[in-house]
Amino acid sequence: MDLTIFIIVLFALQGICFLVGSKSSKSIHTQDDYFLAGKGVRFFPLMMTFVATQVGGGLVLGSAEEAYRYGWWVLFYPTGAALGLFFLSLGIGARMSTFNVSTVAQLFETVYGSTTLKKFASALSILSLYMIFIGQLIASQKFLISLGLDSQFIFIAFWLIVIVYTVMG
């Protein structure tokens, strides 16, 4: 892919995310609206959502490709994600929920009383989520190519559908 086209598409997708997110955010009034889109979610669907978030297409496709290139050592990455979910289930997640915060950055501010630490954690979170998004873009392009769909139009259409579906809940 041409780097110029990639950057243009990347910024266009970010713009679309911003516009759809801005429109959707007008209906958010409570934390339940924010986290659950104003819907009640039972235990099993919520658990599967968490698992799908950690073990998504990028993790599966990316780990499989890297394991093919570099061997079994790469499987420590998905194992780490699974162990993180396991440790949260042991009660760490319940303990963290007693602080009544929405983000890890807010947790740092609540526990340590530092707005600087909150801003730093927020910046790291934004950077890491952006890099995960870039990884998802690359993984999805490789996946589409593996299906014989090597078209810029299909790639852009795929991501427009994913973004609209994700933001609309």
N, CA, C and O of each residue as an XYZ file, in Angstrom:
676
protein
N       0.848     -1.168      0.000
C       0.000      0.000      0.000
C       0.899      1.238      0.000
O       1.940      1.272      0.656
N       0.483      2.216     -0.728
C       1.196      3.484     -0.783
C       1.049      4.207      0.557
O      -0.051      4.291      1.103
N       2.166      4.730      1.086
C       2.152      5.373      2.400
C       1.223      6.584      2.432
O       0.541      6.810      3.432
N       1.186      7.362      1.359
C       0.324      8.547      1.316
C      -1.145      8.145      1.405
O      -1.916      8.755      2.146
N      -1.531      7.122      0.653
C      -2.920      6.648      0.698
C      -3.236      6.119      2.091
O      -4.316      6.376      2.623
N      -2.302      5.381      2.681
C      -2.509      4.838      4.019
C      -2.765      5.953      5.023
O      -3.695      5.858      5.825
N      -1.967      6.992      4.991
C      -2.121      8.097      5.947
C      -3.435      8.831      5.717
O      -4.113      9.198      6.677
N      -3.803      9.047      4.459
C      -5.071      9.714      4.156
C      -6.248      8.882      4.664
O      -7.168      9.409      5.288
N      -6.207      7.581      4.391
C      -7.282      6.691      4.851
C      -7.317      6.653      6.374
O      -8.394      6.667      6.970
N      -6.156      6.606      7.003
C      -6.089      6.574      8.458
C      -6.737      7.808      9.069
O      -7.540      7.690      9.995
N      -6.399      8.990      8.562
C      -6.974     10.216      9.104
C      -8.461     10.337      8.754
O      -9.241     10.874      9.540
N      -8.851      9.843      7.583
C     -10.274      9.851      7.226
C     -11.057      8.962      8.187
O     -12.135      9.344      8.643
N     -10.523      7.772      8.501
C     -11.182      6.887      9.450
C     -11.266      7.524     10.834
O     -12.282      7.404     11.519
N     -10.201      8.196     11.237
C     -10.231      8.873     12.538
C     -11.291      9.968     12.549
O     -11.986     10.152     13.548
N     -11.414     10.687     11.454
C     -12.444     11.726     11.348
C     -13.839     11.146     11.431
O     -14.708     11.700     12.104
N     -14.059     10.023     10.746
C     -15.357      9.363     10.789
C     -15.652      8.883     12.206
O     -16.772      9.031     12.694
N     -14.639      8.302     12.871
C     -14.816      7.872     14.270
C     -15.225      9.050     15.137
O     -16.117      8.926     15.976
N     -14.585     10.179     14.943
C     -14.881     11.361     15.738
C     -16.306     11.844     15.485
O     -17.029     12.157     16.431
N     -16.713     11.908     14.224
C     -18.054     12.390     13.905
C     -19.144     11.464     14.426
O     -20.110     11.925     15.034
N     -18.999     10.172     14.195
C     -20.006      9.215     14.662
C     -20.022      9.183     16.186
O     -21.094      9.129     16.790
N     -18.838      9.216     16.819
C     -18.758      9.232     18.277
C     -19.384     10.484     18.866
O     -20.067     10.411     19.888
N     -19.159     11.636     18.235
C     -19.756     12.882     18.716
C     -21.270     12.817     18.658
O     -21.957     13.236     19.590
N     -21.787     12.286     17.554
C     -23.240     12.159     17.407
C     -23.811     11.186     18.435
O     -24.854     11.447     19.034
N     -23.124     10.067     18.634
C     -23.616      9.048     19.566
C     -23.494      9.491     21.020
O     -24.289      9.066     21.857
N     -22.523     10.329     21.334
C     -22.284     10.713     22.725
C     -23.377     11.617     23.288
O     -23.449     11.811     24.501
N     -24.218     12.165     22.435
C     -25.273     13.048     22.917
C     -26.325     12.316     23.741
O     -27.058     12.937     24.510
N     -26.400     10.988     23.578
C     -27.390     10.219     24.328
C     -26.810      9.599     25.602
O     -27.484      8.813     26.268
N     -25.572      9.944     25.945
C     -24.927      9.381     27.125
C     -25.101     10.342     28.297
O     -24.670     11.494     28.242
N     -25.747      9.845     29.367
C     -25.983     10.684     30.539
C     -25.443     10.066     31.825
O     -25.153     10.790     32.777
N     -25.302      8.751     31.871
C     -24.815      8.077     33.070
C     -23.670      7.138     32.709
O     -23.369      6.929     31.534
N     -23.028      6.567     33.750
C     -21.964      5.598     33.488
C     -22.516      4.339     32.830
O     -21.828      3.723     32.016
N     -23.737      3.946     33.164
C     -24.350      2.790     32.504
C     -24.555      3.069     31.017
O     -24.353      2.187     30.182
N     -24.956      4.292     30.690
C     -25.088      4.657     29.281
C     -23.734      4.551     28.573
O     -23.644      4.072     27.443
N     -22.692      5.007     29.259
C     -21.358      4.999     28.655
C     -20.837      3.573     28.444
O     -20.391      3.228     27.349
N     -20.895      2.757     29.481
C     -20.307      1.428     29.404
C     -21.219      0.400     28.733
O     -20.730     -0.526     28.086
N     -22.525      0.551     28.877
C     -23.450     -0.462     28.384
C     -24.405      0.075     27.322
O     -25.366     -0.600     26.953
N     -24.148      1.278     26.834
C     -25.005      1.908     25.828
C     -26.446      1.994     26.311
O     -27.380      1.906     25.513
N     -26.628      2.167     27.628
C     -27.952      2.305     28.206
C     -28.741      1.009     28.258
O     -29.948      1.023     28.499
N     -28.073     -0.102     28.034
C     -28.756     -1.393     28.011
C     -28.320     -2.221     29.216
O     -27.224     -2.032     29.745
N     -29.165     -3.120     29.635
C     -28.799     -4.063     30.679
C     -28.097     -5.253     30.038
O     -28.623     -5.854     29.101
N     -26.929     -5.592     30.529
C     -26.184     -6.719     29.974
C     -26.033     -7.758     31.070
O     -25.581     -7.449     32.172
N     -26.410     -8.980     30.767
C     -26.296    -10.061     31.737
C     -24.850    -10.543     31.811
O     -24.001    -10.128     31.023
N     -24.590    -11.422     32.768
C     -23.219    -11.864     33.053
C     -22.530    -12.501     31.843
O     -21.432    -12.084     31.473
N     -23.159    -13.506     31.222
C     -22.488    -14.240     30.147
C     -22.171    -13.355     28.938
O     -21.042    -13.406     28.449
N     -23.115    -12.540     28.428
C     -22.754    -11.663     27.311
C     -21.652    -10.663     27.678
O     -20.799    -10.341     26.851
N     -21.679    -10.175     28.925
C     -20.642     -9.245     29.357
C     -19.286     -9.939     29.420
O     -18.278     -9.383     28.984
N     -19.262    -11.158     29.965
C     -18.016    -11.925     30.030
C     -17.470    -12.179     28.616
O     -16.272    -12.031     28.376
N     -18.338    -12.554     27.699
C     -17.899    -12.835     26.333
C     -17.413    -11.562     25.640
O     -16.515    -11.617     24.800
N     -18.000    -10.422     25.988
C     -17.527     -9.146     25.440
C     -16.106     -8.870     25.905
O     -15.263     -8.450     25.113
N     -15.834     -9.106     27.199
C     -14.479     -8.909     27.712
C     -13.492     -9.855     27.037
O     -12.391     -9.448     26.668
N     -13.883    -11.103     26.880
C     -13.001    -12.078     26.230
C     -12.758    -11.677     24.779
O     -11.625    -11.734     24.303
N     -13.814    -11.271     24.072
C     -13.663    -10.870     22.673
C     -12.790     -9.631     22.542
O     -12.069     -9.477     21.556
N     -12.853     -8.744     23.536
C     -12.008     -7.552     23.508
C     -10.539     -7.934     23.609
O      -9.704     -7.382     22.893
N     -10.220     -8.869     24.487
C      -8.830     -9.271     24.679
C      -8.352    -10.231     23.597
O      -7.208    -10.144     23.151
N      -9.207    -11.133     23.178
C      -8.816    -12.154     22.209
C      -9.516    -11.829     20.897
O     -10.344    -12.606     20.420
N      -9.190    -10.698     20.322
C      -9.801    -10.267     19.077
C      -9.034    -10.758     17.861
O      -8.074    -11.521     17.967
N      -9.485    -10.298     16.712
C      -8.868    -10.696     15.455
C      -7.396    -10.316     15.367
O      -6.588    -11.077     14.837
N      -7.048     -9.150     15.882
C      -5.649     -8.725     15.838
C      -4.751     -9.646     16.633
O      -3.651     -9.984     16.195
N      -5.218    -10.056     17.807
C      -4.426    -10.944     18.650
C      -4.283    -12.317     17.996
O      -3.190    -12.881     17.950
N      -5.393    -12.845     17.493
C      -5.355    -14.180     16.899
C      -4.547    -14.184     15.610
O      -3.635    -14.994     15.448
N      -4.881    -13.278     14.690
C      -4.178    -13.249     13.404
C      -2.717    -12.825     13.581
O      -1.812    -13.426     13.003
N      -2.504    -11.792     14.380
C      -1.136    -11.314     14.583
C      -0.257    -12.336     15.275
O       0.892    -12.536     14.881
N      -0.788    -12.989     16.307
C      -0.004    -13.994     17.029
C       0.277    -15.207     16.148
O       1.370    -15.772     16.187
N      -0.711    -15.599     15.359
C      -0.503    -16.754     14.485
C       0.595    -16.479     13.465
O       1.450    -17.330     13.219
N       0.568    -15.298     12.881
C       1.598    -14.954     11.891
C       2.979    -14.871     12.541
O       3.958    -15.394     12.009
N       3.045    -14.210     13.691
C       4.335    -14.069     14.360
C       4.838    -15.401     14.898
O       6.046    -15.641     14.903
N       3.937    -16.277     15.353
C       4.347    -17.604     15.810
C       4.911    -18.406     14.643
O       5.865    -19.165     14.814
N       4.336    -18.243     13.478
C       4.857    -18.914     12.289
C       6.270    -18.417     11.972
O       7.145    -19.199     11.599
N       6.478    -17.110     12.124
C       7.796    -16.522     11.820
C       8.841    -16.839     12.885
O       9.971    -17.210     12.568
N       8.448    -16.688     14.163
C       9.445    -16.705     15.244
C       9.314    -17.877     16.208
O      10.166    -18.040     17.081
N       8.305    -18.675     16.082
C       8.169    -19.837     16.952
C       7.177    -19.615     18.071
O       6.465    -18.612     18.121
N       7.156    -20.589     18.968
C       6.163    -20.639     20.038
C       6.302    -19.549     21.092
O       5.368    -19.326     21.861
N       7.436    -18.868     21.148
C       7.630    -17.822     22.155
C       6.577    -16.723     22.039
O       6.237    -16.075     23.029
N       6.076    -16.520     20.855
C       5.096    -15.460     20.628
C       3.806    -15.728     21.395
O       3.059    -14.793     21.684
N       3.535    -16.966     21.723
C       2.292    -17.296     22.412
C       2.246    -16.780     23.853
O       1.209    -16.871     24.510
N       3.357    -16.243     24.344
C       3.325    -15.618     25.669
C       2.423    -14.385     25.671
O       1.847    -14.045     26.704
N       2.294    -13.716     24.530
C       1.443    -12.525     24.460
C      -0.029    -12.870     24.697
O      -0.629    -12.293     25.605
N      -0.644    -13.778     23.933
C      -2.040    -14.109     24.237
C      -2.202    -14.794     25.592
O      -3.243    -14.660     26.236
N      -1.182    -15.524     26.024
C      -1.247    -16.138     27.349
C      -1.309    -15.059     28.424
O      -2.039    -15.195     29.406
N      -0.549    -13.996     28.236
C      -0.581    -12.871     29.175
C      -1.951    -12.218     29.234
O      -2.422    -11.855     30.311
N      -2.590    -12.069     28.084
C      -3.939    -11.490     28.061
C      -4.918    -12.392     28.813
O      -5.748    -11.911     29.584
N      -4.817    -13.696     28.585
C      -5.709    -14.638     29.277
C      -5.448    -14.637     30.781
O      -6.394    -14.673     31.568
N      -4.178    -14.597     31.190
C      -3.858    -14.565     32.616
C      -4.348    -13.276     33.274
O      -4.770    -13.287     34.430
N      -4.291    -12.171     32.539
C      -4.817    -10.916     33.066
C      -6.298    -11.019     33.385
O      -6.744    -10.558     34.435
N      -7.057    -11.618     32.486
C      -8.486    -11.832     32.751
C      -8.689    -12.767     33.943
O      -9.588    -12.561     34.759
N      -7.859    -13.779     34.032
C      -7.967    -14.723     35.146
C      -7.719    -14.020     36.482
O      -8.476    -14.220     37.432
N      -6.668    -13.198     36.567
C      -6.368    -12.506     37.816
C      -7.456    -11.495     38.182
O      -7.763    -11.304     39.359
N      -8.037    -10.849     37.165
C      -9.157     -9.950     37.454
C     -10.322    -10.720     38.063
O     -11.021    -10.211     38.939
N     -10.527    -11.950     37.597
C     -11.646    -12.746     38.110
C     -11.423    -13.244     39.534
O     -12.372    -13.661     40.198
N     -10.188    -13.205     40.007
C      -9.890    -13.671     41.364
C     -10.276    -12.666     42.446
O     -10.117    -12.938     43.636
N     -10.777    -11.520     42.037
C     -11.213    -10.544     43.021
C     -10.551     -9.190     42.874
O     -10.988     -8.216     43.487
N      -9.516     -9.116     42.082
C      -8.854     -7.826     41.876
C      -9.815     -6.854     41.210
O      -9.854     -5.675     41.560
N     -10.591     -7.350     40.250
C     -11.573     -6.507     39.563
C     -12.630     -5.987     40.515
O     -13.011     -4.818     40.447
N     -13.109     -6.853     41.410
C     -14.117     -6.429     42.388
C     -13.531     -5.385     43.339
O     -14.198     -4.411     43.689
N     -12.292     -5.592     43.750
C     -11.633     -4.626     44.649
C     -11.481     -3.270     43.965
O     -11.691     -2.225     44.581
N     -11.111     -3.302     42.672
C     -10.943     -2.048     41.931
C     -12.282     -1.333     41.747
O     -12.322     -0.104     41.699
N     -13.373     -2.089     41.645
C     -14.676     -1.458     41.433
C     -15.155     -0.689     42.668
O     -16.043      0.156     42.553
N     -14.587     -0.963     43.839
C     -14.994     -0.244     45.048
C     -14.552      1.214     45.026
O     -15.058      2.022     45.805
N     -13.620      1.560     44.147
C     -13.142      2.944     44.071
C     -14.104      3.850     43.303
O     -13.939      5.069     43.312
N     -15.120      3.262     42.630
C     -16.126      4.028     41.900
C     -15.500      4.974     40.875
O     -15.786      6.171     40.864
N     -14.650      4.427     40.024
C     -14.027      5.185     38.942
C     -14.337      4.496     37.614
O     -14.731      3.330     37.584
N     -14.152      5.232     36.517
C     -14.464      4.682     35.199
C     -13.231      4.234     34.433
O     -13.327      3.372     33.560
N     -12.076      4.803     34.746
C     -10.861      4.482     33.999
C      -9.705      4.189     34.951
O      -9.755      4.528     36.133
N      -8.679      3.564     34.423
C      -7.471      3.314     35.213
C      -6.828      4.637     35.595
O      -6.300      4.771     36.698
N      -6.866      5.613     34.699
C      -6.290      6.923     35.012
C      -6.995      7.553     36.211
O      -6.338      8.141     37.070
N      -8.307      7.440     36.282
C      -9.041      7.961     37.436
C      -8.681      7.189     38.704
O      -8.638      7.757     39.795
N      -8.424      5.897     38.551
C      -8.014      5.087     39.700
C      -6.699      5.608     40.274
O      -6.550      5.712     41.492
N      -5.747      5.935     39.402
C      -4.466      6.487     39.867
C      -4.675      7.805     40.600
O      -4.043      8.055     41.627
N      -5.557      8.646     40.078
C      -5.809      9.920     40.738
C      -6.480      9.708     42.095
O      -6.154     10.389     43.067
N      -7.414      8.764     42.156
C      -8.137      8.501     43.405
C      -7.212      7.916     44.464
O      -7.236      8.350     45.615
N      -6.398      6.935     44.087
C      -5.545      6.251     45.057
C      -4.356      7.114     45.462
O      -4.034      7.209     46.646
N      -3.696      7.747     44.479
C      -2.458      8.481     44.766
C      -2.644      9.992     44.863
O      -1.721     10.702     45.261
N      -3.829     10.491     44.505
C      -4.094     11.922     44.621
C      -3.260     12.772     43.687
O      -2.934     13.909     44.028
N      -2.901     12.258     42.515
C      -2.026     12.985     41.603
C      -2.696     13.185     40.247
O      -2.959     12.222     39.527
N      -2.969     14.452     39.904
C      -3.525     14.721     38.574
C      -2.475     14.528     37.493
O      -2.810     14.200     36.355
N      -1.204     14.728     37.838
C      -0.124     14.499     36.869
C      -0.062     13.028     36.484
O       0.090     12.699     35.308
N      -0.178     12.149     37.461
C      -0.179     10.710     37.189
C      -1.395     10.330     36.353
O      -1.298      9.484     35.464
N      -2.537     10.950     36.633
C      -3.752     10.691     35.849
C      -3.532     11.107     34.394
O      -3.892     10.359     33.485
N      -2.953     12.272     34.158
C      -2.707     12.744     32.793
C      -1.708     11.843     32.071
O      -1.876     11.552     30.887
N      -0.678     11.406     32.778
C       0.319     10.521     32.177
C      -0.305      9.174     31.805
O      -0.065      8.655     30.715
N      -1.106      8.611     32.714
C      -1.775      7.337     32.439
C      -2.767      7.488     31.282
O      -2.911      6.578     30.465
N      -3.445      8.625     31.210
C      -4.376      8.880     30.106
C      -3.636      8.954     28.778
O      -4.085      8.393     27.779
N      -2.505      9.645     28.769
C      -1.720      9.757     27.531
C      -1.208      8.387     27.088
O      -1.242      8.068     25.899
N      -0.737      7.580     28.031
C      -0.281      6.224     27.685
C      -1.434      5.372     27.158
O      -1.264      4.587     26.225
N      -2.593      5.535     27.759
C      -3.763      4.778     27.307
C      -4.151      5.175     25.886
O      -4.428      4.312     25.053
N      -4.172      6.456     25.612
C      -4.503      6.933     24.265
C      -3.497      6.407     23.256
O      -3.880      5.934     22.187
N      -2.215      6.486     23.586
C      -1.171      6.004     22.679
C      -1.301      4.506     22.443
O      -1.215      4.051     21.303
N      -1.506      3.741     23.498
C      -1.592      2.288     23.324
C      -2.845      1.895     22.541
O      -2.785      0.987     21.712
N      -3.975      2.558     22.783
C      -5.189      2.265     22.021
C      -5.031      2.643     20.554
O      -5.541      1.950     19.673
N      -4.339      3.721     20.294
C      -4.081      4.129     18.905
C      -3.207      3.085     18.203
O      -3.457      2.732     17.050
N      -2.193      2.601     18.897
C      -1.322      1.586     18.292
C      -2.075      0.264     18.098
O      -1.827     -0.449     17.125
N      -2.978     -0.065     19.004
C      -3.811     -1.253     18.817
C      -4.685     -1.070     17.577
O      -4.873     -2.005     16.799
N      -5.208      0.123     17.400
C      -6.016      0.414     16.211
C      -5.186      0.243     14.934
O      -5.664     -0.336     13.958
N      -3.966      0.735     14.936
C      -3.088      0.568     13.775
C      -2.838     -0.921     13.529
O      -2.864     -1.380     12.387
N      -2.596     -1.671     14.603
C      -2.404     -3.116     14.466
C      -3.639     -3.796     13.883
O      -3.522     -4.709     13.066
N      -4.820     -3.349     14.303
C      -6.061     -3.902     13.754
C      -6.195     -3.580     12.268
O      -6.644     -4.416     11.483
N      -5.806     -2.367     11.887
C      -5.847     -2.010     10.469
C      -4.954     -2.933      9.649
O      -5.371     -3.455      8.615
N      -3.736     -3.130     10.112
C      -2.784     -3.968      9.385
C      -3.262     -5.415      9.347
O      -3.201     -6.064      8.303
N      -3.741     -5.924     10.494
C      -4.215     -7.314     10.546
C      -5.420     -7.522      9.637
O      -5.516     -8.544      8.958
N      -6.340     -6.556      9.620
C      -7.520     -6.717      8.769
C      -7.157     -6.651      7.297
O      -7.747     -7.353      6.476
N      -6.190     -5.813      6.961
C      -5.756     -5.763      5.560
C      -5.132     -7.098      5.150
O      -5.412     -7.604      4.063
N      -4.299     -7.662      6.003
C      -3.704     -8.967      5.697
C      -4.778    -10.050      5.597
O      -4.707    -10.933      4.743
N      -5.765     -9.969      6.477
C      -6.855    -10.944      6.435
C      -7.633    -10.832      5.123
O      -7.914    -11.842      4.479
N      -7.980     -9.606      4.730
C      -8.712     -9.424      3.477
C      -7.893     -9.895      2.280
O      -8.435    -10.485      1.346
N      -6.594     -9.636      2.309
C      -5.722    -10.105      1.216
C      -5.704    -11.628      1.189
O      -5.716    -12.232      0.117
N      -5.675    -12.255      2.374
C      -5.669    -13.723      2.417
C      -6.959    -14.314      1.843
O      -6.973    -15.463      1.403
N      -8.043    -13.528      1.848
C      -9.299    -13.961      1.250
C      -9.382    -13.621     -0.235
O     -10.380    -13.917     -0.892
N      -8.323    -12.996     -0.761
C      -8.302    -12.604     -2.170
C      -8.966    -11.271     -2.430
O      -9.290    -10.957     -3.575
N      -9.177    -10.477     -1.388
C      -9.833     -9.172     -1.519
C      -8.803     -8.058     -1.353
O      -8.759     -7.388     -0.322
N      -7.990     -7.873     -2.363
C      -6.916     -6.870     -2.308
C      -7.371     -5.585     -2.987
O      -6.833     -5.190     -4.021
N      -8.375     -4.937     -2.387
C      -8.951     -3.727     -2.961
C      -9.015     -2.642     -1.893
O      -9.444     -2.886     -0.766
N      -8.582     -1.446     -2.264
C      -8.643     -0.308     -1.336
C     -10.098     -0.020     -0.955
O     -10.397      0.279      0.201
N     -10.997     -0.114     -1.938
C     -12.411      0.166     -1.693
C     -12.994     -0.804     -0.671
O     -13.712     -0.383      0.236
N     -12.701     -2.077     -0.801
C     -13.225     -3.077      0.138
C     -12.643     -2.842      1.533
O     -13.355     -2.959      2.530
N     -11.363     -2.514      1.605
C     -10.713     -2.234      2.892
C     -11.384     -1.042      3.583
O     -11.692     -1.106      4.773
N     -11.608      0.036      2.842
C     -12.240      1.230      3.416
C     -13.682      0.928      3.801
O     -14.134      1.333      4.872
N     -14.410      0.221      2.937
C     -15.797     -0.129      3.249
C     -15.870     -1.010      4.487
O     -16.750     -0.828      5.329
N     -14.956     -1.957      4.603
C     -14.908     -2.830      5.776
C     -14.752     -2.005      7.044
O     -15.473     -2.228      8.016
N     -13.821     -1.053      7.050
C     -13.585     -0.269      8.255
C     -14.700      0.730      8.534
O     -14.970      1.038      9.695
N     -15.349      1.237      7.502
C     -16.506      2.105      7.739
C     -17.614      1.329      8.444
O     -18.249      1.842      9.366
N     -17.844      0.101      8.011
C     -18.862     -0.739      8.645
C     -18.480     -1.051     10.082
O     -19.320     -0.973     10.977
N     -17.216     -1.405     10.313
C     -16.753     -1.725     11.667
C     -16.896     -0.517     12.581
O     -17.359     -0.650     13.714
N     -16.508      0.648     12.109
C     -16.555      1.850     12.940
C     -18.001      2.225     13.279
O     -18.317      2.497     14.437
N     -18.867      2.238     12.279
C     -20.259      2.597     12.529
C     -20.915      1.589     13.471
O     -21.633      1.975     14.393
N     -20.668      0.298     13.239
C     -21.238     -0.739     14.100
C     -20.736     -0.592     15.542
O     -21.522     -0.686     16.485
N     -19.441     -0.365     15.710
C     -18.852     -0.267     17.039
C     -19.351      0.969     17.783
O     -19.708      0.884     18.958
N     -19.375      2.093     17.118
C     -19.761      3.331     17.791
C     -21.247      3.353     18.109
O     -21.646      3.927     19.123
N     -22.062      2.756     17.285
C     -23.501      2.758     17.525
C     -23.920      1.765     18.599
O     -25.049      1.829     19.086
N     -23.035      0.850     18.977
C     -23.331     -0.089     20.070
C     -24.177     -1.215     19.569
O     -24.532     -2.109     20.337
